[in-house]
Amino acid sequence: MAKKKTARSARRAASTRTSRSKRGGESGAPRKRTATSAKKKRAATGASTNGKPARAARRPRALRLRESQAARKARAGRILAKLRELYPDADCALRHASAYELLVATILSAQCTDERVNMVTPNLFRMYPDAKALAAASQEDLEAAIRSTGFYRNKAKNLLGMARKVCDEFGGEIPDSMDQLLTLPGVARKTANCVLGTWFGKNVGIVVDTHVGRLAQRLGLLRTAKDDKDAVKIERDLMELFPEKDWTFLAHALIQHGRRVCAARKPKCSECVLAEDCPSAE
């Protein structure tokens, strides 16, 4: 009987060693991570794979504070008052002398700094002083003139399409309504809001660029937007909190504050006058 038990025990031990060997090599050795699981872990932690930069992390979600809409609106009022004190003359940084020039400059500002656009437009406006002159330009000449703003082929195509439609349908004058502006090539709601509010003095909406989206998220002003790139809902959330008469100023002031104080990577929270009303202040 003892011999039978010993034999069974030996067979069980052998079976266990074989199973372990299949899973992890030598008996008792830890199982190796597969290349796929290792890559997934590195990607999740932001580490690089194969010497290449890791995929960008997901954008931070919009803050959801436990405050009523009335409390948020009161806090927004305090923020607006402080922005009025800090940037009383906040205005569009793009240099322009007409609705036409502002529209062209705003189209060029996509994926480009205002400083670079302001370096390009003086010569551009000498070459093409109005929509009629721009409509007659060649694609090649226009591309050469705006090349340094980036995405110059697509921008040149949009500028030519915009100018030709303005001449054909609006008598060479930039239209002053949201619906009409949105029919022009290269013009989306942000560009239309900029032209309407800055040149025509019409507070139809709020310009939402990268600075406005970032500050709205950090200040906890978003109710429905999922993150700082959800432009349509960001605009809607801000319009609910601020008086219509202040919409154009608000956008320009937030943009200035984003450039000077609340930078994307290293916000200067210790210097920020909005810190008392900012849930993200450090």
C-alpha positions in Angstrom: 0.0 0.0 0.0 2.8 2.4 0.9 4.5 1.7 -2.4 1.3 2.5 -4.3 0.9 5.8 -2.5 4.5 6.7 -3.2 4.1 5.9 -6.9 0.9 8.1 -7.2 2.7 10.9 -5.4 5.6 10.6 -7.8 3.3 10.8 -10.8 1.5 13.9 -9.4 4.8 15.6 -8.8 6.0 14.8 -12.3 2.7 16.1 -13.8 3.1 19.4 -11.8 6.6 19.9 -13.0 5.5 19.3 -16.6 2.7 21.9 -16.3 5.0 24.4 -14.7 7.6 23.8 -17.4 5.0 24.6 -20.1 3.9 27.8 -18.4 7.3 29.2 -17.3 10.2 27.1 -18.5 12.1 25.5 -15.6 10.1 24.2 -12.6 9.0 27.1 -10.4 10.3 29.8 -12.8 8.0 32.9 -13.1 6.1 33.1 -16.4 7.5 35.7 -18.8 5.4 38.7 -19.9 4.6 38.6 -23.5 5.8 41.4 -25.8 2.2 42.5 -26.3 1.4 42.8 -22.6 4.7 44.7 -22.0 3.8 47.2 -24.7 0.3 47.7 -23.3 1.8 48.4 -19.8 4.3 50.9 -21.2 1.7 52.6 -23.2 -0.6 52.9 -20.2 2.1 54.4 -18.1 3.3 56.8 -20.8 6.6 55.0 -21.4 8.1 54.7 -24.9 8.2 51.6 -26.9 11.1 50.6 -29.2 12.7 54.0 -28.6 9.7 55.9 -30.1 7.6 58.4 -28.2 4.6 56.9 -26.5 1.1 57.7 -27.7 -0.2 60.9 -26.2 -2.2 60.5 -23.0 -5.9 61.1 -23.0 -7.0 64.7 -22.5 -8.0 65.6 -19.0 -11.7 65.4 -18.4 -13.6 68.5 -17.7 -13.9 69.2 -13.9 -17.3 68.4 -12.4 -17.6 70.5 -9.3 -20.3 69.9 -6.7 -21.8 73.3 -7.0 -25.1 74.5 -8.3 -25.4 76.4 -11.6 -26.2 79.5 -9.6 -23.0 79.2 -7.6 -21.0 78.6 -10.7 -22.6 81.6 -12.3 -21.7 83.8 -9.3 -18.1 82.5 -9.4 -18.0 83.3 -13.2 -19.1 86.8 -12.4 -16.1 87.2 -10.0 -13.8 85.8 -12.6 -15.1 88.3 -15.2 -14.7 91.2 -12.9 -11.1 90.3 -12.2 -10.4 89.9 -16.0 -11.9 93.3 -16.5 -9.4 94.8 -14.0 -6.5 92.8 -15.4 -7.1 93.3 -19.2 -9.4 96.3 -19.6 -8.3 96.7 -23.2 -8.3 93.1 -24.2 -8.7 92.8 -28.0 -7.8 90.5 -30.9 -4.0 90.1 -31.3 -4.3 89.8 -35.1 -3.5 93.1 -36.8 -6.2 94.3 -39.2 -7.8 97.4 -40.6 -11.0 95.9 -42.1 -13.4 93.0 -41.8 -11.6 91.5 -44.9 -8.2 91.7 -43.3 -9.5 90.2 -40.0 -11.1 87.4 -41.9 -8.0 86.6 -43.9 -5.8 86.8 -40.8 -8.1 84.5 -38.8 -8.1 81.9 -41.5 -4.3 82.0 -41.6 -4.1 81.6 -37.8 -5.3 78.0 -37.8 -2.5 75.9 -36.5 -0.3 79.0 -36.4 0.7 81.7 -33.9 -0.8 85.2 -34.1 2.8 86.5 -34.1 3.7 84.6 -37.3 0.4 85.7 -39.0 1.2 89.3 -38.2 4.6 88.9 -39.9 2.9 87.6 -43.0 -0.1 89.7 -43.5 1.5 93.2 -44.1 3.0 92.0 -47.4 -0.1 89.9 -48.2 -2.4 92.8 -47.8 -0.1 94.9 -50.0 -0.4 92.3 -52.7 -4.1 91.7 -52.2 -5.7 94.7 -50.5 -9.3 93.5 -50.9 -11.5 90.5 -51.7 -11.5 91.4 -55.4 -7.7 91.4 -55.7 -7.5 88.2 -53.7 -10.1 86.5 -55.9 -7.9 87.2 -58.9 -4.7 85.7 -57.3 -3.1 82.5 -58.5 -2.9 79.5 -56.2 0.9 79.4 -56.6 1.5 83.0 -55.8 -0.8 82.9 -52.8 0.9 79.7 -51.5 4.3 81.4 -51.7 3.0 84.5 -49.8 1.6 82.5 -46.9 3.9 79.5 -46.8 5.4 80.2 -43.4 2.0 80.0 -41.7 1.8 76.2 -42.3 -0.8 74.1 -44.2 -0.4 76.8 -46.9 -1.9 74.8 -49.8 -5.2 74.2 -48.0 -5.2 77.8 -46.6 -4.6 79.2 -50.1 -7.4 77.2 -51.5 -9.8 78.4 -48.7 -8.7 82.0 -49.1 -9.3 81.9 -52.9 -12.7 80.2 -52.4 -13.7 82.7 -49.7 -12.7 85.8 -51.8 -14.5 84.5 -54.9 -17.7 83.7 -53.0 -17.6 87.1 -51.3 -17.3 88.8 -54.7 -19.9 86.6 -56.4 -22.5 86.6 -53.7 -21.9 89.5 -51.3 -20.7 92.3 -53.6 -17.1 92.1 -52.5 -18.1 92.9 -48.8 -17.6 90.6 -45.9 -21.1 89.6 -44.6 -22.0 90.4 -41.1 -24.2 87.5 -40.1 -23.3 84.1 -38.7 -25.3 82.1 -41.3 -23.7 84.0 -44.2 -20.1 83.8 -42.9 -20.5 80.0 -42.4 -21.1 79.6 -46.1 -17.6 80.8 -46.9 -14.8 78.3 -47.5 -12.4 78.1 -44.5 -14.9 79.7 -42.1 -16.2 77.8 -39.1 -17.9 79.1 -36.0 -14.7 80.2 -34.2 -13.6 82.3 -37.2 -17.1 83.7 -37.6 -17.4 84.6 -33.9 -14.1 86.4 -34.1 -15.1 88.5 -37.1 -18.6 89.3 -35.8 -17.5 90.2 -32.3 -14.2 92.0 -33.0 -15.1 93.9 -36.2 -18.9 94.2 -36.3 -19.4 94.4 -32.5 -22.0 91.6 -32.6 -21.9 89.2 -29.6 -23.3 86.2 -31.3 -21.1 83.6 -29.6 -17.8 83.1 -27.9 -14.5 82.3 -29.6 -13.2 79.0 -28.3 -9.6 78.4 -29.2 -7.0 76.3 -27.4 -6.5 78.9 -24.6 -10.2 79.5 -24.0 -10.9 75.7 -23.8 -8.0 75.1 -21.4 -8.9 77.9 -19.0 -12.6 77.0 -19.1 -11.7 73.5 -18.1 -9.2 74.5 -15.4 -11.6 77.1 -13.9 -14.3 74.5 -13.6 -16.7 76.4 -15.8 -17.9 73.5 -17.9 -21.1 71.7 -17.3 -21.6 69.6 -20.4 -18.3 69.7 -22.3 -16.3 66.4 -22.0 -12.9 68.0 -22.2 -11.0 71.2 -23.2 -11.4 70.4 -27.0 -15.1 70.0 -27.0 -15.5 73.5 -28.6 -19.3 73.4 -29.3 -20.3 72.5 -25.8 -17.6 74.7 -24.2 -19.1 77.7 -26.0 -22.6 76.7 -24.9 -21.5 76.3 -21.3 -19.8 79.7 -21.2 -22.7 81.4 -22.9 -24.9 80.2 -20.1 -22.6 81.7 -17.4 -21.6 85.1 -18.8 -23.7 88.1 -20.0 -24.1 88.3 -23.8 -22.6 91.8 -23.9 -19.3 90.4 -22.5 -18.8 87.4 -24.8 -16.3 89.0 -27.1 -14.3 90.6 -24.3 -14.3 87.3 -22.4 -12.7 85.4 -25.2 -10.0 88.0 -25.8 -9.3 88.3 -22.0 -9.0 84.5 -21.5 -6.7 84.2 -24.5 -4.4 86.9 -23.0 -4.5 85.3 -19.6 -3.7 81.9 -21.1 -0.7 83.3 -22.9 0.7 85.3 -20.0 -0.3 83.3 -16.9 -2.2 80.1 -17.3 0.2 78.4 -19.8 -0.5 74.9 -20.9 2.5 73.2 -19.3 3.5 75.5 -16.4 0.7 77.7 -15.2 1.8 80.5 -12.9 -0.8 79.8 -10.2 1.1 81.7 -7.5 0.8 84.8 -9.7 -2.8 84.3 -10.9 -5.5 86.7 -9.7 -8.1 84.1 -10.5 -6.6 81.5 -8.1 -9.2 82.1 -5.4 -12.0 81.1 -7.8 -10.0 78.4 -9.6 -10.4 74.8 -8.4 -7.2 73.8 -10.3 -4.9 76.3 -8.6 -1.9 74.8 -7.0 
